[in-house]
Amino acid sequence: WYQRRVRAELASESRKRRKFWLGVGFVGCVVGSVAVAGPFVTPALRKHCLPYLPATENTIRLVFGELKGCKGPFIDLGSGDGRVVIEAAKQGYTAAHGIELNVWLVLYSRLRSLFSGTSRQTKFYRADLWKTDLSKYKSIVIFGGEGMMEDLSSKLKKEAAPHTDIISCRFPLDERHWVPTKLIEDGPNPLWRYKQT
């Protein structure tokens, strides 16, 4: 009788421990999922929704074809996985910066830049583009959403230094503030080139 009671208590204790660790594992999975997925989902909750859509190789080729010969600091607004900033460094920009809200993409960009041998010329920041001073940059590339272009056009008009080259990918800047110097067709991803006066 005593042995059966001890076995029953041990089995009960074992079930409690198993339930506890299953609960811990479940909570860990939920917290981990939120930590990883959160930065990809939260942009949809902002005033200006900017989903992550990587630039195509052709778009990158066209961007730097347009910026050939441009000098000065470079910035990619919404730098995603860093491919445009890394290409800027490879094209000879000594200061190529990217700003991105998604912390995982910023970390991935830094790692990618390190492996590509461009980490000395590149810097990736987790930053809000609305709070970033753009006046020090001479080349600005934008991968923005349609709903943000009006506000961004005003910000660029106020902050961009004279003679700054601006390439807007996928959506144009507001025509009340900016007149493109060139439209580059790239299928569903056209580019507009602008020059700050």
C-alpha positions as CSV (number, residue, x, y, z in Angstrom):
1,W,0.0,0.0,0.0
2,Y,2.8,2.4,0.9
3,Q,4.7,1.8,-2.3
4,R,1.6,2.4,-4.4
5,R,1.0,5.6,-2.6
6,V,4.6,6.7,-3.2
7,R,4.4,5.8,-6.8
8,A,1.1,7.7,-7.2
9,E,2.7,10.8,-5.6
10,L,5.8,10.5,-7.8
11,A,3.6,10.2,-10.9
12,S,1.5,13.1,-9.8
13,E,4.6,15.2,-9.2
14,S,6.0,14.2,-12.6
15,R,2.8,15.2,-14.3
16,K,2.9,18.6,-12.6
17,R,6.5,19.1,-13.6
18,R,5.7,18.1,-17.2
19,K,2.7,20.6,-17.3
20,F,4.9,23.3,-15.8
21,W,7.6,22.8,-18.5
22,L,5.1,22.6,-21.3
23,G,3.6,25.9,-20.0
24,V,7.1,27.5,-19.9
25,G,7.8,26.2,-23.4
26,F,4.5,27.5,-24.8
27,V,5.0,31.0,-23.2
28,G,8.6,31.0,-24.6
29,C,7.3,30.2,-28.1
30,V,4.7,33.0,-27.9
31,V,7.2,35.5,-26.6
32,G,9.8,34.4,-29.2
33,S,7.3,34.7,-32.0
34,V,6.2,38.1,-30.9
35,A,9.9,39.2,-30.6
36,V,10.7,38.0,-34.1
37,A,7.5,38.8,-35.9
38,G,6.7,42.1,-34.1
39,P,9.1,44.3,-36.1
40,F,7.6,43.0,-39.3
41,V,4.0,43.5,-38.2
42,T,4.2,46.8,-36.3
43,P,4.8,49.0,-39.4
44,A,1.2,48.3,-40.4
45,L,0.1,50.0,-37.1
46,R,1.9,53.3,-37.9
47,K,0.5,56.4,-39.7
48,H,2.7,55.6,-42.7
49,C,2.7,51.8,-43.3
50,L,5.9,50.7,-44.9
51,P,6.0,46.9,-45.5
52,Y,9.4,45.4,-46.3
53,L,9.8,44.8,-50.0
54,P,13.4,44.2,-51.1
55,A,14.8,46.1,-54.1
56,T,15.3,44.0,-57.2
57,E,18.7,43.7,-58.8
58,N,17.5,45.6,-61.8
59,T,16.2,48.5,-59.6
60,I,19.6,48.7,-57.9
61,R,21.4,48.7,-61.2
62,L,19.1,51.5,-62.4
63,V,19.5,53.5,-59.2
64,F,23.3,53.5,-59.4
65,G,23.2,54.1,-63.1
66,E,21.4,57.4,-62.4
67,L,23.7,58.2,-59.4
68,K,26.9,57.5,-61.4
69,G,29.4,60.3,-60.6
70,C,27.4,61.6,-57.6
71,K,29.5,62.4,-54.6
72,G,28.9,63.0,-50.9
73,P,27.2,61.1,-48.2
74,F,24.4,58.6,-49.2
75,I,21.3,57.5,-47.4
76,D,18.6,54.9,-48.1
77,L,15.3,55.7,-46.3
78,G,13.8,52.4,-45.4
79,S,17.0,50.4,-46.0
80,G,15.4,46.9,-45.4
81,D,18.1,44.2,-45.7
82,G,20.8,46.7,-46.6
83,R,21.4,45.7,-50.2
84,V,21.1,49.3,-51.6
85,V,23.5,50.8,-49.0
86,I,26.0,48.0,-49.5
87,E,25.9,48.6,-53.2
88,A,26.5,52.3,-52.6
89,A,29.6,51.4,-50.7
90,K,30.8,49.2,-53.5
91,Q,30.1,52.1,-55.9
92,G,32.6,54.3,-54.1
93,Y,30.5,56.2,-51.5
94,T,32.7,56.5,-48.4
95,A,29.7,57.2,-46.2
96,A,26.6,55.1,-47.0
97,H,23.9,55.0,-44.4
98,G,20.6,53.2,-44.1
99,I,17.8,53.9,-41.7
100,E,15.2,51.2,-40.9
101,L,12.6,50.7,-38.1
102,N,12.8,46.9,-38.1
103,V,15.6,46.0,-35.7
104,W,16.0,42.5,-37.2
105,L,16.6,44.0,-40.7
106,V,19.1,46.5,-39.2
107,L,21.1,43.7,-37.5
108,Y,20.9,41.6,-40.7
109,S,22.1,44.5,-42.8
110,R,25.1,45.1,-40.5
111,L,26.0,41.4,-40.7
112,R,25.6,41.4,-44.5
113,S,27.8,44.5,-44.8
114,L,30.4,42.8,-42.6
115,F,30.5,39.7,-44.8
116,S,30.5,41.8,-48.0
117,G,33.6,43.8,-46.9
118,T,31.8,47.1,-46.8
119,S,31.3,47.6,-43.1
120,R,33.8,50.5,-42.9
121,Q,31.8,52.6,-45.4
122,T,28.3,51.6,-44.2
123,K,26.2,52.4,-41.1
124,F,22.8,51.1,-40.4
125,Y,20.5,52.8,-37.9
126,R,17.3,51.8,-36.3
127,A,15.7,55.2,-36.7
128,D,12.4,56.9,-37.6
129,L,12.9,58.7,-40.9
130,W,10.6,61.5,-39.7
131,K,13.1,62.3,-36.9
132,T,16.2,61.9,-39.0
133,D,18.1,65.0,-40.3
134,L,18.6,64.6,-44.0
135,S,20.5,67.9,-44.6
136,K,24.0,66.3,-44.6
137,Y,23.3,63.8,-47.4
138,K,24.0,64.5,-51.1
139,S,22.3,61.4,-52.4
140,I,19.0,60.1,-51.0
141,V,17.2,56.9,-52.2
142,I,13.6,56.3,-51.1
143,F,11.7,53.1,-51.0
144,G,8.5,54.4,-49.6
145,G,4.8,53.8,-49.6
146,E,2.3,55.8,-51.5
147,G,0.6,57.2,-48.3
148,M,3.8,58.7,-47.0
149,M,5.1,60.6,-50.1
150,E,3.2,63.9,-49.5
151,D,4.7,64.3,-46.0
152,L,8.1,63.0,-47.1
153,S,8.1,65.5,-50.0
154,S,7.6,68.4,-47.6
155,K,10.4,67.1,-45.3
156,L,12.8,66.7,-48.2
157,K,12.0,70.2,-49.5
158,K,12.8,71.7,-46.1
159,E,15.9,69.6,-45.2
160,A,17.7,68.4,-48.4
161,A,20.8,70.5,-49.2
162,P,21.0,72.3,-52.5
163,H,22.0,70.0,-55.4
164,T,21.1,66.8,-53.5
165,D,20.3,63.9,-55.9
166,I,17.1,62.1,-54.9
167,I,15.8,58.8,-56.4
168,S,12.3,57.8,-55.4
169,C,11.5,54.1,-56.1
170,R,8.0,52.8,-56.7
171,F,6.1,56.1,-55.9
172,P,6.9,59.7,-57.0
173,L,7.3,62.6,-54.6
174,D,4.4,65.1,-54.4
175,E,4.3,67.1,-57.6
176,R,3.4,70.3,-55.7
177,H,6.9,70.3,-54.2
178,W,8.9,68.4,-56.7
179,V,9.3,68.1,-60.5
180,P,11.2,65.0,-61.6
181,T,14.2,65.5,-63.9
182,K,13.7,62.0,-65.2
183,L,11.4,59.0,-65.1
184,I,13.0,55.6,-65.4
185,E,10.7,52.7,-66.3
186,D,11.3,49.5,-64.5
187,G,8.1,47.5,-65.0
188,P,6.0,47.7,-61.8
189,N,8.8,49.6,-60.0
190,P,9.4,52.9,-61.8
191,L,12.0,55.3,-60.5
192,W,11.8,59.1,-60.4
193,R,15.0,61.3,-60.2
194,Y,14.9,64.7,-58.6
195,K,17.4,67.4,-57.8
196,Q,17.1,69.8,-54.9
197,T,17.3,73.4,-56.1
